[in-house]
């Protein structure tokens, strides 16, 4: 039997069509953040922070001759950011390739 036409039309307007929605994707900023804060990157962030603290202690004691810790911290931060950008770009490309494969499959 089913529903009457009027009831079916009302429910269609109220609830929308009876179909499954694809799950929401992960936002791009979260994907990028994961690239910057993944496994080894966390260790490198900690190392950079330690270098900055050591540089601050040296500067606080009046030792202005050596800036090695500052340069090392900047280098570590640069490596983390560059590898994070590269990893994000690779993930972005692979996601787009997978999405294009989904478009090839007949529905």
Backbone as a chain_set.jsonl record, in Angstrom:
{"seq": "XXXXXXXXXXXXXXXXXXXXXXXXXXXXXXXXXXXXXXXXXXXXXXXXXXXXXXXXXXXXXXXXXXXXXXXXXXXXXXXXXXXXXXXXXXXXXXXXXXXXXXXXXXX", "coords": {"N": [[0.813, -1.185, 0.0], [1.67, 1.477, 1.034], [2.43, 4.985, 1.561], [0.095, 7.713, 1.503], [-0.167, 10.013, -1.256], [-0.111, 12.735, -0.509], [0.899, 12.653, 2.116], [3.367, 11.487, 1.619], [4.562, 13.471, 0.024], [4.671, 15.563, 1.862], [6.432, 14.518, 3.793], [8.682, 14.238, 2.222], [9.33, 16.902, 1.71], [9.808, 17.756, 4.341], [11.789, 15.956, 5.416], [13.521, 15.397, 3.359], [15.031, 13.613, 0.539], [15.134, 10.001, 0.588], [18.002, 8.938, 1.082], [21.411, 7.904, 1.432], [23.938, 9.852, 2.907], [27.23, 10.837, 2.053], [30.04, 10.397, 4.276], [31.301, 13.184, 6.164], [34.19, 14.881, 5.09], [37.584, 15.239, 6.298], [38.555, 18.402, 7.506], [40.7, 20.666, 5.666], [42.548, 22.206, 7.102], [42.916, 20.687, 9.387], [44.085, 18.406, 8.326], [46.505, 19.53, 7.464], [47.537, 20.38, 9.908], [47.954, 17.902, 11.139], [50.052, 16.992, 9.614], [52.036, 18.719, 10.45], [52.304, 18.076, 13.103], [52.76, 15.394, 13.45], [54.185, 12.134, 14.295], [57.438, 12.111, 14.212], [57.768, 14.807, 13.849], [56.823, 16.051, 16.162], [58.837, 15.472, 17.976], [60.883, 16.955, 16.828], [59.834, 19.54, 17.117], [59.942, 19.747, 19.895], [62.715, 19.606, 20.261], [63.458, 21.985, 18.963], [62.243, 23.834, 20.658], [63.701, 23.379, 23.01], [66.204, 24.229, 22.131], [65.65, 26.945, 21.719], [65.09, 27.706, 24.352], [67.578, 27.206, 25.535], [69.082, 29.085, 24.135], [67.863, 31.43, 25.06], [68.596, 31.28, 27.779], [71.374, 31.529, 27.562], [71.51, 34.129, 26.506], [70.382, 35.504, 28.616], [72.314, 35.246, 30.552], [74.208, 36.879, 29.6], [75.935, 36.067, 27.617], [76.747, 36.782, 24.627], [78.099, 35.878, 22.465], [77.673, 33.434, 21.121], [75.384, 32.146, 18.871], [74.452, 29.716, 18.167], [72.464, 27.953, 19.118], [70.132, 29.327, 18.534], [70.21, 29.426, 15.727], [70.091, 26.687, 15.192], [67.543, 26.076, 16.206], [65.944, 27.578, 14.454], [66.564, 26.265, 12.069], [65.551, 23.685, 12.606], [62.806, 24.228, 12.904], [62.262, 25.179, 10.338], [62.733, 22.86, 8.838], [60.701, 21.169, 9.806], [58.403, 22.593, 8.991], [58.721, 22.684, 6.181], [58.791, 19.925, 5.499], [56.276, 19.259, 6.46], [54.607, 20.773, 4.758], [55.237, 19.564, 2.31], [54.378, 16.912, 2.835], [51.637, 17.379, 3.226], [50.922, 18.287, 0.676], [51.396, 15.964, -0.834], [49.496, 14.249, 0.333], [47.168, 15.617, -0.354], [47.226, 15.404, -3.171], [47.009, 12.597, -3.457], [44.5, 12.153, -2.321], [42.869, 13.493, -4.151], [43.302, 11.896, -6.413], [42.177, 9.463, -5.615], [39.541, 10.323, -5.334], [38.966, 10.88, -7.991], [38.989, 8.311, -9.024], [36.707, 7.31, -7.811], [34.79, 8.707, -9.213], [34.929, 7.458, -11.649], [33.761, 5.009, -11.333], [30.748, 3.432, -12.129], [27.56, 4.592, -11.056]], "CA": [[0.0, 0.0, 0.0], [2.51, 2.67, 1.078], [1.855, 6.229, 2.082], [-0.706, 8.516, 0.578], [0.653, 10.964, -1.998], [0.042, 13.976, 0.251], [1.787, 12.384, 3.249], [4.703, 11.274, 1.061], [5.088, 14.773, -0.4], [4.979, 16.33, 3.068], [7.649, 13.958, 4.396], [9.796, 14.551, 1.326], [9.698, 18.292, 1.975], [10.293, 17.891, 5.708], [12.967, 15.141, 5.709], [14.405, 15.254, 2.204], [14.958, 12.294, -0.099], [15.603, 8.853, 1.356], [19.282, 8.508, 0.527], [22.54, 7.998, 2.348], [24.878, 10.937, 2.628], [28.612, 10.412, 2.314], [30.561, 10.996, 5.515], [32.025, 14.442, 5.987], [35.632, 14.744, 5.009], [38.387, 15.958, 7.272], [38.91, 19.738, 7.011], [42.068, 20.778, 5.174], [43.434, 22.733, 8.147], [43.228, 19.571, 10.286], [45.064, 17.579, 7.617], [47.788, 20.223, 7.502], [48.006, 20.315, 11.294], [48.475, 16.55, 11.378], [51.356, 16.903, 8.971], [52.995, 19.489, 11.238], [52.406, 17.571, 14.473], [52.811, 13.937, 13.451], [55.245, 11.427, 15.003], [58.781, 12.663, 14.35], [57.691, 16.268, 13.89], [56.676, 16.459, 17.57], [60.177, 15.413, 18.556], [61.65, 18.083, 16.304], [59.31, 20.745, 17.771], [60.496, 19.762, 21.258], [64.134, 19.95, 20.133], [63.535, 23.405, 18.649], [61.905, 24.565, 21.888], [64.851, 23.269, 23.913], [67.239, 25.117, 21.595], [65.259, 28.326, 22.009], [65.268, 27.92, 25.791], [69.021, 27.299, 25.772], [69.521, 30.392, 23.616], [67.387, 32.438, 26.006], [69.421, 31.205, 28.987], [72.671, 32.127, 27.209], [71.338, 35.578, 26.386], [70.105, 36.018, 29.953], [73.571, 35.286, 31.306], [75.078, 37.88, 29.007], [76.824, 35.449, 26.633], [76.239, 37.17, 23.322], [79.038, 35.432, 21.439], [77.252, 32.251, 20.385], [73.968, 32.069, 18.506], [74.266, 28.4, 17.558], [71.174, 27.38, 19.502], [69.089, 30.037, 17.79], [70.267, 28.953, 14.337], [69.628, 25.303, 15.186], [66.09, 26.109, 16.386], [65.353, 28.055, 13.201], [66.709, 25.19, 11.083], [64.602, 22.612, 12.94], [61.457, 24.698, 12.586], [62.152, 25.219, 8.877], [62.626, 21.474, 8.344], [59.359, 20.666, 10.141], [57.407, 23.269, 8.16], [58.887, 22.256, 4.785], [58.326, 18.542, 5.362], [54.82, 19.276, 6.66], [53.991, 21.255, 3.511], [55.403, 18.527, 1.301], [53.483, 15.806, 3.18], [50.261, 17.814, 2.967], [50.746, 18.304, -0.779], [51.293, 14.569, -1.279], [48.196, 13.732, 0.781], [46.163, 16.296, -1.164], [47.233, 14.784, -4.49], [46.495, 11.229, -3.388], [43.059, 12.258, -2.07], [42.236, 13.846, -5.422], [43.369, 10.734, -7.301], [41.161, 8.509, -5.146], [38.228, 10.889, -5.67], [38.744, 10.712, -9.43], [38.633, 6.904, -9.238], [35.309, 7.141, -7.413], [33.96, 9.247, -10.287], [34.954, 6.533, -12.778], [32.906, 3.865, -11.034], [29.341, 3.766, -12.413], [26.687, 4.654, -9.872]], "C": [[0.861, 1.256, 0.0], [1.767, 3.862, 1.634], [0.992, 6.9, 1.03], [0.207, 9.556, -0.057], [0.911, 12.246, -1.196], [1.016, 13.789, 1.409], [3.221, 12.198, 2.753], [5.334, 12.593, 0.639], [5.482, 15.623, 0.809], [6.28, 15.842, 3.708], [8.876, 14.228, 3.522], [10.264, 15.982, 1.541], [10.349, 18.45, 3.345], [11.64, 17.2, 5.906], [13.957, 15.043, 4.552], [14.317, 13.852, 1.622], [15.577, 11.206, 0.781], [16.881, 8.32, 0.712], [20.375, 8.682, 1.578], [23.442, 9.144, 1.928], [26.291, 10.425, 2.889], [29.125, 11.068, 3.598], [31.321, 12.279, 5.209], [33.521, 14.164, 5.952], [36.331, 15.53, 6.111], [38.728, 17.334, 6.722], [40.394, 19.823, 6.646], [43.021, 21.3, 6.244], [43.822, 21.634, 9.145], [44.247, 18.653, 9.631], [46.454, 18.215, 7.663], [48.378, 20.189, 8.906], [48.564, 18.948, 11.651], [49.851, 16.366, 10.754], [52.426, 17.637, 9.786], [53.218, 18.908, 12.634], [52.391, 16.053, 14.538], [54.054, 13.433, 14.171], [56.572, 12.137, 15.202], [58.762, 14.187, 14.437], [57.552, 16.766, 15.33], [58.038, 16.468, 18.258], [61.016, 16.599, 18.089], [61.154, 19.409, 16.882], [59.878, 20.869, 19.183], [61.968, 20.157, 21.218], [64.306, 21.435, 19.833], [63.224, 24.246, 19.884], [63.059, 24.535, 22.88], [65.981, 24.181, 23.443], [66.913, 26.58, 21.869], [65.414, 28.658, 23.491], [66.747, 28.068, 26.12], [69.573, 28.633, 25.272], [69.094, 31.511, 24.561], [68.204, 32.454, 27.28], [70.783, 31.838, 28.722], [72.573, 33.644, 27.134], [71.088, 36.206, 27.756], [71.354, 36.132, 30.808], [74.554, 36.285, 30.717], [76.068, 37.313, 28.002], [76.282, 35.72, 25.236], [77.122, 36.662, 22.183], [78.513, 34.312, 20.572], [75.739, 32.274, 20.136], [73.635, 30.717, 17.877], [72.907, 27.8, 17.877], [70.016, 28.045, 18.758], [69.038, 29.546, 16.349], [69.759, 27.517, 14.22], [68.111, 25.245, 15.337], [65.397, 26.555, 15.103], [65.43, 26.966, 12.135], [65.723, 24.061, 11.352], [63.173, 23.01, 12.59], [61.245, 24.725, 11.078], [61.989, 23.815, 8.305], [61.235, 20.924, 8.615], [58.313, 21.291, 9.227], [57.507, 22.808, 6.71], [58.413, 20.821, 4.601], [56.823, 18.432, 5.572], [54.09, 19.733, 5.41], [54.079, 20.196, 2.422], [54.472, 17.337, 1.566], [52.029, 16.146, 2.92], [49.98, 17.81, 1.468], [50.589, 16.884, -1.319], [49.943, 13.97, -0.885], [47.063, 14.335, -0.049], [46.075, 15.668, -2.555], [46.637, 13.379, -4.456], [44.991, 11.221, -3.121], [42.312, 12.587, -3.357], [42.251, 12.681, -6.407], [42.308, 9.712, -6.909], [39.767, 9.013, -5.489], [37.95, 10.743, -7.158], [38.426, 9.257, -9.76], [37.177, 6.646, -8.862], [34.374, 7.658, -8.502], [33.92, 8.325, -11.493], [34.023, 5.343, -12.585], [31.457, 4.244, -11.337], [28.491, 3.681, -11.146], [25.439, 3.844, -10.085]], "O": [[0.792, 2.036, -0.95], [0.636, 3.759, 2.109], [1.148, 6.677, -0.17], [1.225, 9.939, 0.521], [2.023, 12.775, -1.206], [1.858, 14.65, 1.663], [4.17, 12.679, 3.372], [6.523, 12.81, 0.874], [6.499, 16.316, 0.785], [7.122, 16.643, 4.113], [9.978, 14.422, 4.034], [11.466, 16.247, 1.554], [11.323, 19.187, 3.494], [12.546, 17.784, 6.501], [15.106, 14.649, 4.75], [13.606, 12.999, 2.154], [16.441, 11.482, 1.614], [16.852, 7.385, -0.088], [20.263, 9.504, 2.488], [23.676, 9.369, 0.741], [26.519, 9.669, 3.833], [28.694, 12.163, 3.958], [31.906, 12.436, 4.137], [34.037, 13.323, 6.689], [35.727, 16.38, 6.766], [39.154, 17.435, 5.571], [41.232, 19.143, 7.239], [44.178, 20.885, 6.293], [44.928, 21.649, 9.686], [45.169, 18.172, 10.291], [47.453, 17.529, 7.874], [49.581, 19.991, 9.074], [49.544, 18.851, 12.388], [50.706, 15.67, 11.302], [53.585, 17.224, 9.809], [54.22, 19.218, 13.278], [52.046, 15.482, 15.573], [54.885, 14.229, 14.607], [56.807, 12.711, 16.265], [59.653, 14.784, 15.039], [58.115, 17.806, 15.676], [58.344, 17.376, 19.031], [61.772, 17.177, 18.87], [61.956, 20.313, 17.117], [60.251, 21.959, 19.616], [62.423, 20.95, 22.042], [65.199, 22.078, 20.384], [63.877, 25.261, 20.124], [63.364, 25.544, 23.516], [66.639, 24.83, 24.256], [67.799, 27.363, 22.212], [65.823, 29.765, 23.843], [67.131, 28.948, 26.89], [70.431, 29.237, 25.916], [69.866, 32.431, 24.831], [68.483, 33.526, 27.818], [71.293, 32.592, 29.55], [73.442, 34.357, 27.636], [71.538, 37.321, 28.02], [71.448, 36.997, 31.678], [75.623, 36.509, 31.284], [76.969, 38.032, 27.572], [75.452, 34.966, 24.728], [76.882, 37.013, 21.027], [78.865, 34.234, 19.395], [74.938, 32.404, 21.061], [72.654, 30.59, 17.144], [72.268, 27.206, 17.009], [69.039, 27.388, 18.4], [67.962, 29.282, 15.811], [69.075, 27.174, 13.256], [67.457, 24.448, 14.666], [64.383, 25.979, 14.708], [64.478, 26.762, 11.382], [65.119, 23.535, 10.417], [62.42, 22.208, 12.039], [60.182, 24.343, 10.59], [61.193, 23.606, 7.389], [60.647, 20.279, 7.747], [57.426, 20.592, 8.738], [56.483, 22.565, 6.072], [57.702, 20.528, 3.64], [56.165, 17.608, 4.937], [53.071, 19.153, 5.037], [53.113, 19.957, 1.698], [53.851, 16.813, 0.64], [51.266, 15.303, 2.447], [48.911, 17.375, 1.04], [49.736, 16.635, -2.171], [49.319, 13.266, -1.678], [46.111, 13.64, -0.404], [44.979, 15.428, -3.062], [45.848, 13.016, -5.328], [44.279, 10.364, -3.645], [41.249, 12.028, -3.625], [41.295, 12.505, -7.161], [41.621, 9.162, -7.769], [38.903, 8.231, -5.888], [36.808, 10.504, -7.549], [37.663, 8.995, -10.69], [36.493, 5.859, -9.516], [33.287, 7.113, -8.697], [32.981, 8.391, -12.286], [33.555, 4.743, -13.553], [30.979, 5.271, -10.854], [28.688, 2.815, -10.293], [24.587, 3.777, -9.199]]}, "num_chains": 1, "name": "protein.A"}
